[in-house]
Amino acid sequence: MKTYNDNNIKNLLSLIEKYGKKSMDNLIWRGEKISINKNEVIQSVNLLLDLKVIQEKEEMIGDGWNSRDKCVYYELAQ
């Protein structure tokens, strides 16, 4: 059984809530600024997805003509 740090999960949730939506790269970058390592950010996001606290949303970030790149964002579940 894996144990999670409650404060780190609360910090990640507050980041998502404060800014509306965040990508995984941005969560990892901001998590490292508040001393949460990369693996813990990834595992905490997966836990929050399993518990349906946050949801994954895919948006097209390209212009649709020259590039059709997509990015995955995480936001609070409705």
C-alpha positions as CSV (number, residue, x, y, z in Angstrom):
1,M,0.0,0.0,0.0
2,K,1.4,3.4,-1.0
3,T,1.2,6.3,1.4
4,Y,0.7,9.9,0.2
5,N,1.6,13.2,1.7
6,D,-1.7,15.0,2.4
7,N,-0.1,18.5,2.3
8,N,1.4,17.8,-1.1
9,I,-1.9,16.7,-2.5
10,K,-3.6,19.8,-1.0
11,N,-0.9,22.0,-2.5
12,L,-1.4,20.5,-6.0
13,L,-5.2,20.9,-5.7
14,S,-4.8,24.5,-4.7
15,L,-2.6,25.1,-7.7
16,I,-5.2,23.6,-10.0
17,E,-8.0,25.4,-8.3
18,K,-6.2,28.8,-8.4
19,Y,-5.3,28.8,-12.0
20,G,-8.3,26.8,-13.4
21,K,-6.3,24.2,-15.4
22,K,-2.7,23.0,-15.5
23,S,-0.7,20.7,-17.7
24,M,1.4,17.9,-16.2
25,D,4.6,19.7,-17.0
26,N,3.5,22.9,-15.3
27,L,2.4,20.9,-12.2
28,I,5.8,19.2,-12.0
29,W,7.6,22.6,-12.5
30,R,5.5,24.3,-9.8
31,G,5.7,21.2,-7.5
32,E,9.5,21.3,-7.6
33,K,9.3,25.0,-6.6
34,I,7.5,24.0,-3.4
35,S,9.7,20.9,-2.9
36,I,7.5,18.2,-4.2
37,N,9.5,15.8,-6.4
38,K,8.4,14.7,-9.9
39,N,7.4,11.2,-9.0
40,E,5.2,12.3,-6.2
41,V,3.4,14.9,-8.4
42,I,2.7,12.2,-11.0
43,Q,1.5,9.7,-8.5
44,S,-0.7,12.3,-6.7
45,V,-2.3,13.4,-10.0
46,N,-3.0,9.7,-10.8
47,L,-4.6,9.2,-7.4
48,L,-6.7,12.3,-7.8
49,L,-7.8,11.1,-11.3
50,D,-8.8,7.7,-9.8
51,L,-10.8,9.4,-7.0
52,K,-12.4,11.6,-9.7
53,V,-11.4,14.8,-7.9
54,I,-9.8,16.2,-11.0
55,Q,-10.5,15.4,-14.7
56,E,-8.3,15.2,-17.7
57,K,-9.1,17.5,-20.6
58,E,-7.5,17.6,-24.0
59,E,-7.3,20.8,-26.0
60,M,-5.8,21.7,-29.3
61,I,-3.0,24.2,-28.9
62,G,-2.0,24.5,-32.6
63,D,-3.5,26.9,-35.0
64,G,-5.3,24.1,-36.9
65,W,-3.6,25.0,-40.2
66,N,0.2,24.6,-39.7
67,S,0.1,22.5,-36.5
68,R,-2.5,20.4,-34.8
69,D,-0.8,19.8,-31.5
70,K,-2.8,18.8,-28.5
71,C,-2.1,19.3,-24.8
72,V,-3.6,17.5,-21.8
73,Y,-4.8,19.7,-19.0
74,Y,-6.0,18.8,-15.5
75,E,-8.9,20.7,-13.9
76,L,-11.3,20.1,-11.0
77,A,-14.1,17.7,-11.7
78,Q,-17.6,19.2,-12.1
